[in-house]
Amino acid sequence: MEIKVLEKDERSMRLLIRGVDTPFINALRRNVLAEVPCMAIDEVVIIENSSVLHDEIIAHRLGLIPLKTDLDGYNLPEECPCKSEFGCNLCRVTLTLDREAKEGTITVYSGELISENPNITPISDKIPIVKLAKGQKLRLEAYAKLGRGKNHAKWQPVSTCSYKYLPEIKVDYKNCDVCGKCVEICPRKVLTKKEKEIVVRDLLACTLCQDCVDVCPKKPPAIQVGWEENSFIFSLESTGVLPPERIMIEAVKILKKQLKKFASQIEVQGP
């Protein structure tokens, strides 16, 4: 396997992965979406709520606020030694909120949630929760825990995760008359005219749509679009709960554990 980092910043990452097949790369994608755990609010105790929103709506909005996650400091509830329905300080984080609109209408934001652990906080202070009119109050306790995306979307650590084949574009210069129609029709500006020939400007931007092939007036077309076998461009964008590289590392660890478990079951049930 060959891996090359094409782009990476605090929230997103794009990799070129060679030497793997489609089942492997899809298993990796599914693990990123469904198996890598992150922190989210799961239970809310409403102490006082005189806003226009029902308790259930506020609890739902709180659950969808992405929280910065410390995977090394907390256990999944089902793996925690406490085995408690209510959790403990090794598998649960408490956040509180106490706001009152005394002079006029106010908006309560995620930044006003007070966490008992400064490392487990909303990724943004500006996520609106509810508006309070003058005299209205909202007091609550929220309990966050680790979970997996397969159980609820609020535990998905990414906003998007996808892959595509590595494109392969070939131009038959003997047959091409450089009319430029393939350049004009491409929505991603993959191709460009350079002197007296058509050249590939940005191969990775190609979506394999085949528009450039269809518009070519030559028969057969002077341009061919395909893909490199067992080579993929893998992209993911974190919600901010975990760094993108940590999400990938955890997905690979989980896949390795799943394959070991599968292999052991085959051995046990073998002839």
N, C-alpha and C positions, 0 to 999 in steps of 0.2 A: 504494500500500500504506500502511496505517495501523497502527502498532504502539503498544500501550500496556502498560506494566508494571503488572500487577495486584498481584503479590506478589514479593518477592525477599529472600533472606537469604544466608548464607554457603554453603549447600548446595543450595538449591532456588530455582526461579523459575517464575512463571506469567505468560504474556503473552496479551493480546487482539490478534489479528492479523486485520485486515479487508482486503478487496480482493485476496485470493488464492484459487486454487481448490484442490481436494482433491489433485491430483497434486503441486502445489508443496509443500504443507504436509507431505505424506507423504514426499516426497523429502528434505525438511529433517529429518524424524524419523529416517529411515533413515541419513542421514549422521551424525547425532548418535550413533546406536547403533553404526554399522559403520565409519565413516571417520575420525572425530576421533581422533588418536593420543594415547596416554598411556603412562606408564612402568609396567612390570611385570617381575618376575623371570622370566627365560626359561631360564637354565641354572644348575645347581647342582653344585658339586663337593663330595662328601661326603668329608671327611678321616678322621673317626672318628665312628661312630654305634653306641652300645651300648644305645640305647633299644629299647622294644618295637615301635616303628614302623619299617617298611622304609624304605630310602632314597627310593624312588619316592614313597611317601606324604608324607614330609616335603617333598620337592621340590614336589609338587603343592600342599601347603598354603602353602608360601612363595610360589608363583606367584599365588595368589589373594589375597595381602595387598595392598591398594591402596597405591600409593606416590605421594607428592606429586610433581608433574611440572613440569619446566622445559622448555617447548616451544621457547623461544628459545635455550636453551643446548646442545641436543642435536639430532643428525640422526637421521632414520630410517635403519636399517642399510643399506637398499637405495639410499639417497641420499647416504650418507657417502663422502667422497673416499678414505677408507682402503681401501674395497673388500675388507676383510679378513673372513674367516669368523669370526674371534675378536673383531673389533671394536677400537675404540680409545677414547681418552678423550673423543672427540666424539660417540660413539654408544653407549657402554656405561658403566655404573656398577657398581662392585664393592661388595658388602656382605659382612661377615664375621660369624660367630657362633662363640663358644667358651664353652661352659657345662659345668659338672660339678656333680653333686649329691654334696656331700661329707658332709653331716650327716644328710640325710633327703630325702624326696620334694620336688621342686620343679617348678614350671611355668615353662617357657621361653616368654617373651612376645615379640611383635614389636618392642617397645622395646629389646630386647637385640641387635638387628641393628645393627652398626656400619657406617655408610655412608662412603665416601670423599668424598662430597659432602653437606654438611649440609643442602642444599636438596632432596635426594632421599632421603626417609625415609618410613617407614610413617605413614599418616594417623592411626593410633592406636597407643599404646604397649601396649595391653591385649588385643591379639589373640593367643590362645594358639596355640602351635606344637606343643609336645609336653610330656608329663610325664616327668621323669627320676627314677627311684628311686635310692636311695643307691648311689654307686659308678658310676653310669652317666654317659656323656659324650656330647656332641654338638659336633663341630667341622666347620665347612663354609665354603665361599666361594660366594656367589650373585652372578650377573651379571644386571643389569636393563637393559632396552633399550626403546625406543619401539616400539609396535605398534598394530595396528588391530583393532577388535572383530570385523571380518569374518573374521579369522584365528583368534581365540580370545576367549572371553568375559572373560578376565582383562584384556584391553585395552579393555574398554568403560568410558568415563569416567562413565557414569551408571548408577544403579540402576533408574531408570524414566524413560521418555520417552513421552508420549502427547499426543493432541489430541482435541478433540470440537467439534462445532458449537456456536455461541453460541445458547443456548436463546431461545425466544420464547413467552411465555405470554399468552394473551388470555382475559379473563373477560367473559362476556355478562351484565352486571349486570341487564338487563331480565328475563332468564330465570333467573338465580341466586336461590335462596331462602335462601342463606347457611346451609345445613344443616351445613356444617363437615366433611363426610365426606372431602373432598379434602385438607383440612388434616391430619386424623387419619392418613390412610393414607400420606402422603408420608414416606419414610424419611429424607430429607435436610432436612426442615422448611423447604422452599422457600416454602410458603404460610403465612399466618396470618390470623386473624380480627381485623379492626380496625373497631370500632364496628359498623356494619350492612352490612359488605361483606368480601369475600375479597380480600386484597392479596398481592402478591409480596414476600416478606421477603428472599430471597437468590436472585436469578436464576441466578448463576453456579454454585450448588450443584446445579442441576437436571441429572439424568442422562438426560432424555428417556424415562423408563421408561413413561410414559402411564398409570400407576396412578390418578392423580387424574382422568383422563378416563374410565377404565373404571368407577370407583366412583360417578361422578356419576349420581344417579337421574333427571335430566332427559333427555328425548329430543327433539332432539339435546342432547348434553352442554353445560352452561353454561360449560365451560372447554375451551380448545383449547391443545395444546402442540405447538410446531413448532420450527423453527430458522431463523436468519438466513442466507441464502445467501452463500457466500464470506466467512464470518466464523467464526473458530475461537478456541478457548481452548487454548493450547499450554503444556504443563507438562513440566518436567524436574527431576530430582533428581540432583545430582552425588554420586559416591561419596566426594568429598573430594579427588580427585587434581587437579582443576582447578576454578576458580570457574565457576558456571553461565553467567555472561555470556561468559566466554572460550570455553566449549564452543559456545555459539550462534554467536559470531563466526567460529570456526574452521569450523563446519558450513556457514555461508553462503559463506565463502571457497572451500571445497572444491566446493560446488555450482556456484559461478560458474566454477571451473576446469573442472569436468566438462562444463558447457554449452558453454564455448568449444571444448573438444576435440571434442565432438559436432558443433558447427557446422562446424568445420574439416574433419571427415571427410565431412560432407555435400557441402561445396564441392569436395573432391578427387574424390569419386565421382560428382559430378553429370554431366549430359549435356554 
